[in-house]
Amino acid sequence: MKIMVCPLNGPRNISEFVYGGEVTKMPDPNSCSDAEWADYVFYSDNNIGVVREWWLHAATSFWFIADRHTGTDNVVRTYHASEIFNKRVEFAPKLEKAET
């Protein structure tokens, strides 16, 4: 049985977790193009090596970050997202252009 250590709940069976994608730098949502935003949301680099990833403990809805080697599937470290993300990002409403 594979075990992952949840920063909130401790060691748990891997079946309790859901992969959420790579942690990447978010483009400015107020100035980036639709293509840049889609690239951020839907695509990953898919490199072999240690990758920083989002994971969800499904039973508690707790999101956290794991550093995982994608070649060996070894989880190097898990930690609370606040270690990296320490400020709020504000999203301005996107105004549609009026048709003439």
N, C-alpha and C positions, 0 to 999 in steps of 0.2 A: 504494500500500500504506500502511495506517495503522499508525503506530508508537506504542507506549506505552513509557515508561521505567519499568522495574521497579527499585525501590530496591536490590534484591539482584543482579539479573542485567543491568542496563543496558537499552538500547533493544531491544525485541523486537516482532515482528509481533503485531498486536492479536488474531489468532486464537489466540494462546497464553494468553489471559486469560479469566477467567470473572467476571462481575459478581456481587457478593455482597450488594447492598442498601445502603441508606443507613446511615450511622453516626448513631445516635440515642442519647439518654440512656436507659440501661437502668433500668427500675423496680426497686425492691428485690424480688428474687425470693422473699424470705422473708415479705413482707407484702402484696404486690400481689394483686389479684383475678385469676382466670383470664381475665377479659375484658381487663384491662390487659395481662397477659402476651401474650395472643393479638394484641392491637393492636401491641405492640412487635415481635413476631416476624414477623407476616404483612402489616402495612400500612405504607405509606410516604406521605409528604406529597405527593410528585409535583409539586413546585414547579419553575417555570422560573427558572433562575439557577445560580449556582455551588453545587453540592451536594457534601458530603463523603460518599464511598462506599467500601465494602469491595470490593477486587478480589483475585483469586487468580491467581498465575502457575501454571497447571496443570502445567507440566513439572516444577516443583520443589516444588509444594504450599506456596508462600510467599504468605501473606496480607499485604496492605499497604493503605494508604489513598490514595485519589486525590481531589483536588478537581476536579470536572468541571462545565462549564457545560452544563446539560441542553438548552438551546435550540440551541446551536451544536455540541455534542458535542466541544468543545475541552477537553482535559485541561490544567488550569492547573498542577497540581503533583502529584507522587506522593511518598510518604514512608512510613517505617517506622511501624507502629502504636504503637511505644513512645513516640513523641513526644506522644501523647495519653493512652494507657493505661499507667500506671506503677504500678498496684497490683492485686493479685489479688482477685477477688470470690469469696467463699465461699458455697456453696449449701448450706443446711441441708436435710436430707431432709424432704419434706412428708409428714406423718402423715395417714393416712386416718381419718375419724371412724368410730368403732365404731357399728354399727347395734344398736338395742335392740329 
